[in-house]
Amino acid sequence: MAKTILAVDDSSSLRQMVAFSLKAAGYQVVEAVDGQDGLEKAKLQTVDLVLTDQNMPRMDGLELIKLLRELPAYQKVPILMLTTESSDEMKSKGRAAGANGWLVKPFDPQRLIEVVKKVIG
């Protein structure tokens, strides 16, 4: 059974690139257009990993992570931020919210796959 990854980003081109890269590596991908959509999809289906952007309409990545961590099914699910934000302050906020790791955009698809494999196999 393929592992499922929730990819949350308001940029459709970036979501498509992430989904294409992950699917090519054998993962299933659920796409969400922003934090609110991501939270709703996460409640419908528990995934093995969440990849989220930070800056999105309706609900940003930090808020999404905080709300996911309040759900019993997501207390131990790895959550990675995939964002242009790379300041130490933002990374600190991400860790405090419950993020397990950080990837900076633009990302290298091969590096994304390496990190995902390391985190969920």
Phi and psi restraints in degrees (range 20) as a CNS / XPLOR table:
assign (resid 1 and name C) (resid 2 and name N)
       (resid 2 and name CA) (resid 2 and name C) 1.0 -69.0 20.0 2
assign (resid 2 and name N) (resid 2 and name CA)
       (resid 2 and name C) (resid 3 and name N) 1.0 143.8 20.0 2
assign (resid 2 and name C) (resid 3 and name N)
       (resid 3 and name CA) (resid 3 and name C) 1.0 -75.3 20.0 2
assign (resid 3 and name N) (resid 3 and name CA)
       (resid 3 and name C) (resid 4 and name N) 1.0 147.4 20.0 2
assign (resid 3 and name C) (resid 4 and name N)
       (resid 4 and name CA) (resid 4 and name C) 1.0 -109.8 20.0 2
assign (resid 4 and name N) (resid 4 and name CA)
       (resid 4 and name C) (resid 5 and name N) 1.0 135.5 20.0 2
assign (resid 4 and name C) (resid 5 and name N)
       (resid 5 and name CA) (resid 5 and name C) 1.0 -121.4 20.0 2
assign (resid 5 and name N) (resid 5 and name CA)
       (resid 5 and name C) (resid 6 and name N) 1.0 133.2 20.0 2
assign (resid 5 and name C) (resid 6 and name N)
       (resid 6 and name CA) (resid 6 and name C) 1.0 -94.9 20.0 2
assign (resid 6 and name N) (resid 6 and name CA)
       (resid 6 and name C) (resid 7 and name N) 1.0 118.5 20.0 2
assign (resid 6 and name C) (resid 7 and name N)
       (resid 7 and name CA) (resid 7 and name C) 1.0 -107.1 20.0 2
assign (resid 7 and name N) (resid 7 and name CA)
       (resid 7 and name C) (resid 8 and name N) 1.0 115.6 20.0 2
assign (resid 7 and name C) (resid 8 and name N)
       (resid 8 and name CA) (resid 8 and name C) 1.0 -115.5 20.0 2
assign (resid 8 and name N) (resid 8 and name CA)
       (resid 8 and name C) (resid 9 and name N) 1.0 114.3 20.0 2
assign (resid 8 and name C) (resid 9 and name N)
       (resid 9 and name CA) (resid 9 and name C) 1.0 -161.6 20.0 2
assign (resid 9 and name N) (resid 9 and name CA)
       (resid 9 and name C) (resid 10 and name N) 1.0 139.2 20.0 2
assign (resid 9 and name C) (resid 10 and name N)
       (resid 10 and name CA) (resid 10 and name C) 1.0 -79.6 20.0 2
assign (resid 10 and name N) (resid 10 and name CA)
       (resid 10 and name C) (resid 11 and name N) 1.0 -9.5 20.0 2
assign (resid 10 and name C) (resid 11 and name N)
       (resid 11 and name CA) (resid 11 and name C) 1.0 -90.2 20.0 2
assign (resid 11 and name N) (resid 11 and name CA)
       (resid 11 and name C) (resid 12 and name N) 1.0 113.2 20.0 2
assign (resid 11 and name C) (resid 12 and name N)
       (resid 12 and name CA) (resid 12 and name C) 1.0 -63.8 20.0 2
assign (resid 12 and name N) (resid 12 and name CA)
       (resid 12 and name C) (resid 13 and name N) 1.0 -36.3 20.0 2
assign (resid 12 and name C) (resid 13 and name N)
       (resid 13 and name CA) (resid 13 and name C) 1.0 -66.4 20.0 2
assign (resid 13 and name N) (resid 13 and name CA)
       (resid 13 and name C) (resid 14 and name N) 1.0 -38.9 20.0 2
assign (resid 13 and name C) (resid 14 and name N)
       (resid 14 and name CA) (resid 14 and name C) 1.0 -69.0 20.0 2
assign (resid 14 and name N) (resid 14 and name CA)
       (resid 14 and name C) (resid 15 and name N) 1.0 -42.2 20.0 2
assign (resid 14 and name C) (resid 15 and name N)
       (resid 15 and name CA) (resid 15 and name C) 1.0 -58.5 20.0 2
assign (resid 15 and name N) (resid 15 and name CA)
       (resid 15 and name C) (resid 16 and name N) 1.0 -42.6 20.0 2
assign (resid 15 and name C) (resid 16 and name N)
       (resid 16 and name CA) (resid 16 and name C) 1.0 -64.5 20.0 2
assign (resid 16 and name N) (resid 16 and name CA)
       (resid 16 and name C) (resid 17 and name N) 1.0 -40.7 20.0 2
assign (resid 16 and name C) (resid 17 and name N)
       (resid 17 and name CA) (resid 17 and name C) 1.0 -65.8 20.0 2
assign (resid 17 and name N) (resid 17 and name CA)
       (resid 17 and name C) (resid 18 and name N) 1.0 -43.5 20.0 2
assign (resid 17 and name C) (resid 18 and name N)
       (resid 18 and name CA) (resid 18 and name C) 1.0 -62.4 20.0 2
assign (resid 18 and name N) (resid 18 and name CA)
       (resid 18 and name C) (resid 19 and name N) 1.0 -48.7 20.0 2
assign (resid 18 and name C) (resid 19 and name N)
       (resid 19 and name CA) (resid 19 and name C) 1.0 -61.0 20.0 2
assign (resid 19 and name N) (resid 19 and name CA)
       (resid 19 and name C) (resid 20 and name N) 1.0 -44.9 20.0 2
assign (resid 19 and name C) (resid 20 and name N)
       (resid 20 and name CA) (resid 20 and name C) 1.0 -59.8 20.0 2
assign (resid 20 and name N) (resid 20 and name CA)
       (resid 20 and name C) (resid 21 and name N) 1.0 -47.2 20.0 2
assign (resid 20 and name C) (resid 21 and name N)
       (resid 21 and name CA) (resid 21 and name C) 1.0 -61.8 20.0 2
assign (resid 21 and name N) (resid 21 and name CA)
       (resid 21 and name C) (resid 22 and name N) 1.0 -45.4 20.0 2
assign (resid 21 and name C) (resid 22 and name N)
       (resid 22 and name CA) (resid 22 and name C) 1.0 -69.9 20.0 2
assign (resid 22 and name N) (resid 22 and name CA)
       (resid 22 and name C) (resid 23 and name N) 1.0 -41.1 20.0 2
assign (resid 22 and name C) (resid 23 and name N)
       (resid 23 and name CA) (resid 23 and name C) 1.0 -64.2 20.0 2
assign (resid 23 and name N) (resid 23 and name CA)
       (resid 23 and name C) (resid 24 and name N) 1.0 -39.0 20.0 2
assign (resid 23 and name C) (resid 24 and name N)
       (resid 24 and name CA) (resid 24 and name C) 1.0 -62.9 20.0 2
assign (resid 24 and name N) (resid 24 and name CA)
       (resid 24 and name C) (resid 25 and name N) 1.0 -26.4 20.0 2
assign (resid 24 and name C) (resid 25 and name N)
       (resid 25 and name CA) (resid 25 and name C) 1.0 -90.7 20.0 2
assign (resid 25 and name N) (resid 25 and name CA)
       (resid 25 and name C) (resid 26 and name N) 1.0 3.4 20.0 2
assign (resid 25 and name C) (resid 26 and name N)
       (resid 26 and name CA) (resid 26 and name C) 1.0 97.5 20.0 2
assign (resid 26 and name N) (resid 26 and name CA)
       (resid 26 and name C) (resid 27 and name N) 1.0 9.0 20.0 2
assign (resid 26 and name C) (resid 27 and name N)
       (resid 27 and name CA) (resid 27 and name C) 1.0 -94.8 20.0 2
assign (resid 27 and name N) (resid 27 and name CA)
       (resid 27 and name C) (resid 28 and name N) 1.0 154.6 20.0 2
assign (resid 27 and name C) (resid 28 and name N)
       (resid 28 and name CA) (resid 28 and name C) 1.0 -92.7 20.0 2
assign (resid 28 and name N) (resid 28 and name CA)
       (resid 28 and name C) (resid 29 and name N) 1.0 145.7 20.0 2
assign (resid 28 and name C) (resid 29 and name N)
       (resid 29 and name CA) (resid 29 and name C) 1.0 -128.5 20.0 2
assign (resid 29 and name N) (resid 29 and name CA)
       (resid 29 and name C) (resid 30 and name N) 1.0 131.5 20.0 2
assign (resid 29 and name C) (resid 30 and name N)
       (resid 30 and name CA) (resid 30 and name C) 1.0 -108.7 20.0 2
assign (resid 30 and name N) (resid 30 and name CA)
       (resid 30 and name C) (resid 31 and name N) 1.0 126.7 20.0 2
assign (resid 30 and name C) (resid 31 and name N)
       (resid 31 and name CA) (resid 31 and name C) 1.0 -102.6 20.0 2
assign (resid 31 and name N) (resid 31 and name CA)
       (resid 31 and name C) (resid 32 and name N) 1.0 143.1 20.0 2
assign (resid 31 and name C) (resid 32 and name N)
       (resid 32 and name CA) (resid 32 and name C) 1.0 -134.7 20.0 2
assign (resid 32 and name N) (resid 32 and name CA)
       (resid 32 and name C) (resid 33 and name N) 1.0 143.9 20.0 2
assign (resid 32 and name C) (resid 33 and name N)
       (resid 33 and name CA) (resid 33 and name C) 1.0 -86.8 20.0 2
assign (resid 33 and name N) (resid 33 and name CA)
       (resid 33 and name C) (resid 34 and name N) 1.0 -15.3 20.0 2
assign (resid 33 and name C) (resid 34 and name N)
       (resid 34 and name CA) (resid 34 and name C) 1.0 -166.8 20.0 2
assign (resid 34 and name N) (resid 34 and name CA)
       (resid 34 and name C) (resid 35 and name N) 1.0 -179.9 20.0 2
assign (resid 34 and name C) (resid 35 and name N)
       (resid 35 and name CA) (resid 35 and name C) 1.0 -60.5 20.0 2
assign (resid 35 and name N) (resid 35 and name CA)
       (resid 35 and name C) (resid 36 and name N) 1.0 -40.4 20.0 2
assign (resid 35 and name C) (resid 36 and name N)
       (resid 36 and name CA) (resid 36 and name C) 1.0 -62.5 20.0 2
assign (resid 36 and name N) (resid 36 and name CA)
       (resid 36 and name C) (resid 37 and name N) 1.0 -47.2 20.0 2
assign (resid 36 and name C) (resid 37 and name N)
       (resid 37 and name CA) (resid 37 and name C) 1.0 -62.1 20.0 2
assign (resid 37 and name N) (resid 37 and name CA)
       (resid 37 and name C) (resid 38 and name N) 1.0 -41.2 20.0 2
assign (resid 37 and name C) (resid 38 and name N)
       (resid 38 and name CA) (resid 38 and name C) 1.0 -62.1 20.0 2
assign (resid 38 and name N) (resid 38 and name CA)
       (resid 38 and name C) (resid 39 and name N) 1.0 -43.6 20.0 2
assign (resid 38 and name C) (resid 39 and name N)
       (resid 39 and name CA) (resid 39 and name C) 1.0 -62.6 20.0 2
assign (resid 39 and name N) (resid 39 and name CA)
       (resid 39 and name C) (resid 40 and name N) 1.0 -44.4 20.0 2
assign (resid 39 and name C) (resid 40 and name N)
       (resid 40 and name CA) (resid 40 and name C) 1.0 -62.1 20.0 2
assign (resid 40 and name N) (resid 40 and name CA)
       (resid 40 and name C) (resid 41 and name N) 1.0 -43.5 20.0 2
assign (resid 40 and name C) (resid 41 and name N)
       (resid 41 and name CA) (resid 41 and name C) 1.0 -69.7 20.0 2
assign (resid 41 and name N) (resid 41 and name CA)
       (resid 41 and name C) (resid 42 and name N) 1.0 -35.7 20.0 2
assign (resid 41 and name C) (resid 42 and name N)
       (resid 42 and name CA) (resid 42 and name C) 1.0 -64.9 20.0 2
assign (resid 42 and name N) (resid 42 and name CA)
       (resid 42 and name C) (resid 43 and name N) 1.0 -33.5 20.0 2
assign (resid 42 and name C) (resid 43 and name N)
       (resid 43 and name CA) (resid 43 and name C) 1.0 -72.5 20.0 2
assign (resid 43 and name N) (resid 43 and name CA)
       (resid 43 and name C) (resid 44 and name N) 1.0 -28.8 20.0 2
assign (resid 43 and name C) (resid 44 and name N)
       (resid 44 and name CA) (resid 44 and name C) 1.0 -77.5 20.0 2
assign (resid 44 and name N) (resid 44 and name CA)
       (resid 44 and name C) (resid 45 and name N) 1.0 -31.5 20.0 2
assign (resid 44 and name C) (resid 45 and name N)
       (resid 45 and name CA) (resid 45 and name C) 1.0 -150.1 20.0 2
assign (resid 45 and name N) (resid 45 and name CA)
       (resid 45 and name C) (resid 46 and name N) 1.0 120.9 20.0 2
assign (resid 45 and name C) (resid 46 and name N)
       (resid 46 and name CA) (resid 46 and name C) 1.0 -74.0 20.0 2
assign (resid 46 and name N) (resid 46 and name CA)
       (resid 46 and name C) (resid 47 and name N) 1.0 130.7 20.0 2
assign (resid 46 and name C) (resid 47 and name N)
       (resid 47 and name CA) (resid 47 and name C) 1.0 -108.4 20.0 2
assign (resid 47 and name N) (resid 47 and name CA)
       (resid 47 and name C) (resid 48 and name N) 1.0 170.9 20.0 2
assign (resid 47 and name C) (resid 48 and name N)
       (resid 48 and name CA) (resid 48 and name C) 1.0 -89.8 20.0 2
assign (resid 48 and name N) (resid 48 and name CA)
       (resid 48 and name C) (resid 49 and name N) 1.0 -20.0 20.0 2
assign (resid 48 and name C) (resid 49 and name N)
       (resid 49 and name CA) (resid 49 and name C) 1.0 -157.8 20.0 2
assign (resid 49 and name N) (resid 49 and name CA)
       (resid 49 and name C) (resid 50 and name N) 1.0 144.1 20.0 2
assign (resid 49 and name C) (resid 50 and name N)
       (resid 50 and name CA) (resid 50 and name C) 1.0 -117.5 20.0 2
assign (resid 50 and name N) (resid 50 and name CA)
       (resid 50 and name C) (resid 51 and name N) 1.0 129.4 20.0 2
assign (resid 50 and name C) (resid 51 and name N)
       (resid 51 and name CA) (resid 51 and name C) 1.0 -113.6 20.0 2
assign (resid 51 and name N) (resid 51 and name CA)
       (resid 51 and name C) (resid 52 and name N) 1.0 119.6 20.0 2
assign (resid 51 and name C) (resid 52 and name N)
       (resid 52 and name CA) (resid 52 and name C) 1.0 -133.1 20.0 2
assign (resid 52 and name N) (resid 52 and name CA)
       (resid 52 and name C) (resid 53 and name N) 1.0 143.9 20.0 2
assign (resid 52 and name C) (resid 53 and name N)
       (resid 53 and name CA) (resid 53 and name C) 1.0 -75.5 20.0 2
assign (resid 53 and name N) (resid 53 and name CA)
       (resid 53 and name C) (resid 54 and name N) 1.0 166.6 20.0 2
assign (resid 53 and name C) (resid 54 and name N)
       (resid 54 and name CA) (resid 54 and name C) 1.0 -95.2 20.0 2
assign (resid 54 and name N) (resid 54 and name CA)
       (resid 54 and name C) (resid 55 and name N) 1.0 -56.6 20.0 2
assign (resid 54 and name C) (resid 55 and name N)
       (resid 55 and name CA) (resid 55 and name C) 1.0 -88.0 20.0 2
assign (resid 55 and name N) (resid 55 and name CA)
       (resid 55 and name C) (resid 56 and name N) 1.0 102.9 20.0 2
assign (resid 55 and name C) (resid 56 and name N)
       (resid 56 and name CA) (resid 56 and name C) 1.0 -142.7 20.0 2
assign (resid 56 and name N) (resid 56 and name CA)
       (resid 56 and name C) (resid 57 and name N) 1.0 155.0 20.0 2
assign (resid 56 and name C) (resid 57 and name N)
       (resid 57 and name CA) (resid 57 and name C) 1.0 -70.4 20.0 2
assign (resid 57 and name N) (resid 57 and name CA)
       (resid 57 and name C) (resid 58 and name N) 1.0 165.6 20.0 2
assign (resid 57 and name C) (resid 58 and name N)
       (resid 58 and name CA) (resid 58 and name C) 1.0 65.5 20.0 2
assign (resid 58 and name N) (resid 58 and name CA)
       (resid 58 and name C) (resid 59 and name N) 1.0 -50.7 20.0 2
assign (resid 58 and name C) (resid 59 and name N)
       (resid 59 and name CA) (resid 59 and name C) 1.0 -155.2 20.0 2
assign (resid 59 and name N) (resid 59 and name CA)
       (resid 59 and name C) (resid 60 and name N) 1.0 126.6 20.0 2
assign (resid 59 and name C) (resid 60 and name N)
       (resid 60 and name CA) (resid 60 and name C) 1.0 -82.9 20.0 2
assign (resid 60 and name N) (resid 60 and name CA)
       (resid 60 and name C) (resid 61 and name N) 1.0 175.8 20.0 2
assign (resid 60 and name C) (resid 61 and name N)
       (resid 61 and name CA) (resid 61 and name C) 1.0 -63.5 20.0 2
assign (resid 61 and name N) (resid 61 and name CA)
       (resid 61 and name C) (resid 62 and name N) 1.0 -41.4 20.0 2
assign (resid 61 and name C) (resid 62 and name N)
       (resid 62 and name CA) (resid 62 and name C) 1.0 -62.3 20.0 2
assign (resid 62 and name N) (resid 62 and name CA)
       (resid 62 and name C) (resid 63 and name N) 1.0 -43.3 20.0 2
assign (resid 62 and name C) (resid 63 and name N)
       (resid 63 and name CA) (resid 63 and name C) 1.0 -64.8 20.0 2
assign (resid 63 and name N) (resid 63 and name CA)
       (resid 63 and name C) (resid 64 and name N) 1.0 -41.6 20.0 2
assign (resid 63 and name C) (resid 64 and name N)
       (resid 64 and name CA) (resid 64 and name C) 1.0 -58.7 20.0 2
assign (resid 64 and name N) (resid 64 and name CA)
       (resid 64 and name C) (resid 65 and name N) 1.0 -46.9 20.0 2
assign (resid 64 and name C) (resid 65 and name N)
       (resid 65 and name CA) (resid 65 and name C) 1.0 -61.1 20.0 2
assign (resid 65 and name N) (resid 65 and name CA)
       (resid 65 and name C) (resid 66 and name N) 1.0 -46.5 20.0 2
assign (resid 65 and name C) (resid 66 and name N)
       (resid 66 and name CA) (resid 66 and name C) 1.0 -57.2 20.0 2
assign (resid 66 and name N) (resid 66 and name CA)
       (resid 66 and name C) (resid 67 and name N) 1.0 -45.6 20.0 2
assign (resid 66 and name C) (resid 67 and name N)
       (resid 67 and name CA) (resid 67 and name C) 1.0 -69.5 20.0 2
assign (resid 67 and name N) (resid 67 and name CA)
       (resid 67 and name C) (resid 68 and name N) 1.0 -37.0 20.0 2
assign (resid 67 and name C) (resid 68 and name N)
       (resid 68 and name CA) (resid 68 and name C) 1.0 -63.9 20.0 2
assign (resid 68 and name N) (resid 68 and name CA)
       (resid 68 and name C) (resid 69 and name N) 1.0 -42.4 20.0 2
assign (resid 68 and name C) (resid 69 and name N)
       (resid 69 and name CA) (resid 69 and name C) 1.0 -65.3 20.0 2
assign (resid 69 and name N) (resid 69 and name CA)
       (resid 69 and name C) (resid 70 and name N) 1.0 -18.8 20.0 2
assign (resid 69 and name C) (resid 70 and name N)
       (resid 70 and name CA) (resid 70 and name C) 1.0 -79.0 20.0 2
assign (resid 70 and name N) (resid 70 and name CA)
       (resid 70 and name C) (resid 71 and name N) 1.0 -17.3 20.0 2
assign (resid 70 and name C) (resid 71 and name N)
       (resid 71 and name CA) (resid 71 and name C) 1.0 -85.3 20.0 2
assign (resid 71 and name N) (resid 71 and name CA)
       (resid 71 and name C) (resid 72 and name N) 1.0 129.8 20.0 2
assign (resid 71 and name C) (resid 72 and name N)
       (resid 72 and name CA) (resid 72 and name C) 1.0 -51.8 20.0 2
assign (resid 72 and name N) (resid 72 and name CA)
       (resid 72 and name C) (resid 73 and name N) 1.0 -39.8 20.0 2
assign (resid 72 and name C) (resid 73 and name N)
       (resid 73 and name CA) (resid 73 and name C) 1.0 -67.5 20.0 2
assign (resid 73 and name N) (resid 73 and name CA)
       (resid 73 and name C) (resid 74 and name N) 1.0 -18.1 20.0 2
assign (resid 73 and name C) (resid 74 and name N)
       (resid 74 and name CA) (resid 74 and name C) 1.0 -113.2 20.0 2
assign (resid 74 and name N) (resid 74 and name CA)
       (resid 74 and name C) (resid 75 and name N) 1.0 13.0 20.0 2
assign (resid 74 and name C) (resid 75 and name N)
       (resid 75 and name CA) (resid 75 and name C) 1.0 -69.3 20.0 2
assign (resid 75 and name N) (resid 75 and name CA)
       (resid 75 and name C) (resid 76 and name N) 1.0 -26.5 20.0 2
assign (resid 75 and name C) (resid 76 and name N)
       (resid 76 and name CA) (resid 76 and name C) 1.0 -118.0 20.0 2
assign (resid 76 and name N) (resid 76 and name CA)
       (resid 76 and name C) (resid 77 and name N) 1.0 -2.0 20.0 2
assign (resid 76 and name C) (resid 77 and name N)
       (resid 77 and name CA) (resid 77 and name C) 1.0 -70.4 20.0 2
assign (resid 77 and name N) (resid 77 and name CA)
       (resid 77 and name C) (resid 78 and name N) 1.0 129.1 20.0 2
assign (resid 77 and name C) (resid 78 and name N)
       (resid 78 and name CA) (resid 78 and name C) 1.0 -63.0 20.0 2
assign (resid 78 and name N) (resid 78 and name CA)
       (resid 78 and name C) (resid 79 and name N) 1.0 138.5 20.0 2
assign (resid 78 and name C) (resid 79 and name N)
       (resid 79 and name CA) (resid 79 and name C) 1.0 -128.0 20.0 2
assign (resid 79 and name N) (resid 79 and name CA)
       (resid 79 and name C) (resid 80 and name N) 1.0 123.6 20.0 2
assign (resid 79 and name C) (resid 80 and name N)
       (resid 80 and name CA) (resid 80 and name C) 1.0 -114.0 20.0 2
assign (resid 80 and name N) (resid 80 and name CA)
       (resid 80 and name C) (resid 81 and name N) 1.0 137.3 20.0 2
assign (resid 80 and name C) (resid 81 and name N)
       (resid 81 and name CA) (resid 81 and name C) 1.0 -88.3 20.0 2
assign (resid 81 and name N) (resid 81 and name CA)
       (resid 81 and name C) (resid 82 and name N) 1.0 132.1 20.0 2
assign (resid 81 and name C) (resid 82 and name N)
       (resid 82 and name CA) (resid 82 and name C) 1.0 -123.0 20.0 2
assign (resid 82 and name N) (resid 82 and name CA)
       (resid 82 and name C) (resid 83 and name N) 1.0 99.8 20.0 2
assign (resid 82 and name C) (resid 83 and name N)
       (resid 83 and name CA) (resid 83 and name C) 1.0 -152.7 20.0 2
assign (resid 83 and name N) (resid 83 and name CA)
       (resid 83 and name C) (resid 84 and name N) 1.0 164.5 20.0 2
assign (resid 83 and name C) (resid 84 and name N)
       (resid 84 and name CA) (resid 84 and name C) 1.0 -79.4 20.0 2
assign (resid 84 and name N) (resid 84 and name CA)
       (resid 84 and name C) (resid 85 and name N) 1.0 -16.0 20.0 2
assign (resid 84 and name C) (resid 85 and name N)
       (resid 85 and name CA) (resid 85 and name C) 1.0 -72.1 20.0 2
assign (resid 85 and name N) (resid 85 and name CA)
       (resid 85 and name C) (resid 86 and name N) 1.0 121.5 20.0 2
assign (resid 85 and name C) (resid 86 and name N)
       (resid 86 and name CA) (resid 86 and name C) 1.0 -132.0 20.0 2
assign (resid 86 and name N) (resid 86 and name CA)
       (resid 86 and name C) (resid 87 and name N) 1.0 9.7 20.0 2
assign (resid 86 and name C) (resid 87 and name N)
       (resid 87 and name CA) (resid 87 and name C) 1.0 -69.5 20.0 2
assign (resid 87 and name N) (resid 87 and name CA)
       (resid 87 and name C) (resid 88 and name N) 1.0 152.0 20.0 2
assign (resid 87 and name C) (resid 88 and name N)
       (resid 88 and name CA) (resid 88 and name C) 1.0 -60.3 20.0 2
assign (resid 88 and name N) (resid 88 and name CA)
       (resid 88 and name C) (resid 89 and name N) 1.0 -36.4 20.0 2
assign (resid 88 and name C) (resid 89 and name N)
       (resid 89 and name CA) (resid 89 and name C) 1.0 -62.2 20.0 2
assign (resid 89 and name N) (resid 89 and name CA)
       (resid 89 and name C) (resid 90 and name N) 1.0 -44.2 20.0 2
assign (resid 89 and name C) (resid 90 and name N)
       (resid 90 and name CA) (resid 90 and name C) 1.0 -68.6 20.0 2
assign (resid 90 and name N) (resid 90 and name CA)
       (resid 90 and name C) (resid 91 and name N) 1.0 -39.0 20.0 2
assign (resid 90 and name C) (resid 91 and name N)
       (resid 91 and name CA) (resid 91 and name C) 1.0 -63.0 20.0 2
assign (resid 91 and name N) (resid 91 and name CA)
       (resid 91 and name C) (resid 92 and name N) 1.0 -39.2 20.0 2
assign (resid 91 and name C) (resid 92 and name N)
       (resid 92 and name CA) (resid 92 and name C) 1.0 -63.2 20.0 2
assign (resid 92 and name N) (resid 92 and name CA)
       (resid 92 and name C) (resid 93 and name N) 1.0 -43.0 20.0 2
assign (resid 92 and name C) (resid 93 and name N)
       (resid 93 and name CA) (resid 93 and name C) 1.0 -63.5 20.0 2
assign (resid 93 and name N) (resid 93 and name CA)
       (resid 93 and name C) (resid 94 and name N) 1.0 -38.8 20.0 2
assign (resid 93 and name C) (resid 94 and name N)
       (resid 94 and name CA) (resid 94 and name C) 1.0 -63.1 20.0 2
assign (resid 94 and name N) (resid 94 and name CA)
       (resid 94 and name C) (resid 95 and name N) 1.0 -45.5 20.0 2
assign (resid 94 and name C) (resid 95 and name N)
       (resid 95 and name CA) (resid 95 and name C) 1.0 -62.6 20.0 2
assign (resid 95 and name N) (resid 95 and name CA)
       (resid 95 and name C) (resid 96 and name N) 1.0 -42.1 20.0 2
assign (resid 95 and name C) (resid 96 and name N)
       (resid 96 and name CA) (resid 96 and name C) 1.0 -62.6 20.0 2
assign (resid 96 and name N) (resid 96 and name CA)
       (resid 96 and name C) (resid 97 and name N) 1.0 -34.3 20.0 2
assign (resid 96 and name C) (resid 97 and name N)
       (resid 97 and name CA) (resid 97 and name C) 1.0 -74.7 20.0 2
assign (resid 97 and name N) (resid 97 and name CA)
       (resid 97 and name C) (resid 98 and name N) 1.0 -24.0 20.0 2
assign (resid 97 and name C) (resid 98 and name N)
       (resid 98 and name CA) (resid 98 and name C) 1.0 123.1 20.0 2
assign (resid 98 and name N) (resid 98 and name CA)
       (resid 98 and name C) (resid 99 and name N) 1.0 10.0 20.0 2
assign (resid 98 and name C) (resid 99 and name N)
       (resid 99 and name CA) (resid 99 and name C) 1.0 -70.1 20.0 2
assign (resid 99 and name N) (resid 99 and name CA)
       (resid 99 and name C) (resid 100 and name N) 1.0 143.1 20.0 2
assign (resid 99 and name C) (resid 100 and name N)
       (resid 100 and name CA) (resid 100 and name C) 1.0 -94.5 20.0 2
assign (resid 100 and name N) (resid 100 and name CA)
       (resid 100 and name C) (resid 101 and name N) 1.0 -20.0 20.0 2
assign (resid 100 and name C) (resid 101 and name N)
       (resid 101 and name CA) (resid 101 and name C) 1.0 -165.8 20.0 2
assign (resid 101 and name N) (resid 101 and name CA)
       (resid 101 and name C) (resid 102 and name N) 1.0 177.3 20.0 2
assign (resid 101 and name C) (resid 102 and name N)
       (resid 102 and name CA) (resid 102 and name C) 1.0 -143.7 20.0 2
assign (resid 102 and name N) (resid 102 and name CA)
       (resid 102 and name C) (resid 103 and name N) 1.0 129.6 20.0 2
assign (resid 102 and name C) (resid 103 and name N)
       (resid 103 and name CA) (resid 103 and name C) 1.0 -124.7 20.0 2
assign (resid 103 and name N) (resid 103 and name CA)
       (resid 103 and name C) (resid 104 and name N) 1.0 134.4 20.0 2
assign (resid 103 and name C) (resid 104 and name N)
       (resid 104 and name CA) (resid 104 and name C) 1.0 -98.6 20.0 2
assign (resid 104 and name N) (resid 104 and name CA)
       (resid 104 and name C) (resid 105 and name N) 1.0 135.0 20.0 2
assign (resid 104 and name C) (resid 105 and name N)
       (resid 105 and name CA) (resid 105 and name C) 1.0 -82.5 20.0 2
assign (resid 105 and name N) (resid 105 and name CA)
       (resid 105 and name C) (resid 106 and name N) 1.0 150.3 20.0 2
assign (resid 105 and name C) (resid 106 and name N)
       (resid 106 and name CA) (resid 106 and name C) 1.0 -69.2 20.0 2
assign (resid 106 and name N) (resid 106 and name CA)
       (resid 106 and name C) (resid 107 and name N) 1.0 145.8 20.0 2
assign (resid 106 and name C) (resid 107 and name N)
       (resid 107 and name CA) (resid 107 and name C) 1.0 -106.7 20.0 2
assign (resid 107 and name N) (resid 107 and name CA)
       (resid 107 and name C) (resid 108 and name N) 1.0 156.0 20.0 2
assign (resid 107 and name C) (resid 108 and name N)
       (resid 108 and name CA) (resid 108 and name C) 1.0 -92.0 20.0 2
assign (resid 108 and name N) (resid 108 and name CA)
       (resid 108 and name C) (resid 109 and name N) 1.0 120.3 20.0 2
assign (resid 108 and name C) (resid 109 and name N)
       (resid 109 and name CA) (resid 109 and name C) 1.0 -53.6 20.0 2
assign (resid 109 and name N) (resid 109 and name CA)
       (resid 109 and name C) (resid 110 and name N) 1.0 -37.8 20.0 2
assign (resid 109 and name C) (resid 110 and name N)
       (resid 110 and name CA) (resid 110 and name C) 1.0 -65.4 20.0 2
assign (resid 110 and name N) (resid 110 and name CA)
       (resid 110 and name C) (resid 111 and name N) 1.0 -40.4 20.0 2
assign (resid 110 and name C) (resid 111 and name N)
       (resid 111 and name CA) (resid 111 and name C) 1.0 -64.8 20.0 2
assign (resid 111 and name N) (resid 111 and name CA)
       (resid 111 and name C) (resid 112 and name N) 1.0 -40.2 20.0 2
assign (resid 111 and name C) (resid 112 and name N)
       (resid 112 and name CA) (resid 112 and name C) 1.0 -57.3 20.0 2
assign (resid 112 and name N) (resid 112 and name CA)
       (resid 112 and name C) (resid 113 and name N) 1.0 -48.3 20.0 2
assign (resid 112 and name C) (resid 113 and name N)
       (resid 113 and name CA) (resid 113 and name C) 1.0 -62.1 20.0 2
assign (resid 113 and name N) (resid 113 and name CA)
       (resid 113 and name C) (resid 114 and name N) 1.0 -42.7 20.0 2
assign (resid 113 and name C) (resid 114 and name N)
       (resid 114 and name CA) (resid 114 and name C) 1.0 -59.3 20.0 2
assign (resid 114 and name N) (resid 114 and name CA)
       (resid 114 and name C) (resid 115 and name N) 1.0 -45.3 20.0 2
assign (resid 114 and name C) (resid 115 and name N)
       (resid 115 and name CA) (resid 115 and name C) 1.0 -65.5 20.0 2
assign (resid 115 and name N) (resid 115 and name CA)
       (resid 115 and name C) (resid 116 and name N) 1.0 -44.8 20.0 2
assign (resid 115 and name C) (resid 116 and name N)
       (resid 116 and name CA) (resid 116 and name C) 1.0 -61.5 20.0 2
assign (resid 116 and name N) (resid 116 and name CA)
       (resid 116 and name C) (resid 117 and name N) 1.0 -44.5 20.0 2
assign (resid 116 and name C) (resid 117 and name N)
       (resid 117 and name CA) (resid 117 and name C) 1.0 -61.7 20.0 2
assign (resid 117 and name N) (resid 117 and name CA)
       (resid 117 and name C) (resid 118 and name N) 1.0 -39.7 20.0 2
assign (resid 117 and name C) (resid 118 and name N)
       (resid 118 and name CA) (resid 118 and name C) 1.0 -64.2 20.0 2
assign (resid 118 and name N) (resid 118 and name CA)
       (resid 118 and name C) (resid 119 and name N) 1.0 -37.5 20.0 2
assign (resid 118 and name C) (resid 119 and name N)
       (resid 119 and name CA) (resid 119 and name C) 1.0 -80.8 20.0 2
assign (resid 119 and name N) (resid 119 and name CA)
       (resid 119 and name C) (resid 120 and name N) 1.0 -43.5 20.0 2
assign (resid 119 and name C) (resid 120 and name N)
       (resid 120 and name CA) (resid 120 and name C) 1.0 -124.1 20.0 2
assign (resid 120 and name N) (resid 120 and name CA)
       (resid 120 and name C) (resid 121 and name N) 1.0 -0.2 20.0 2
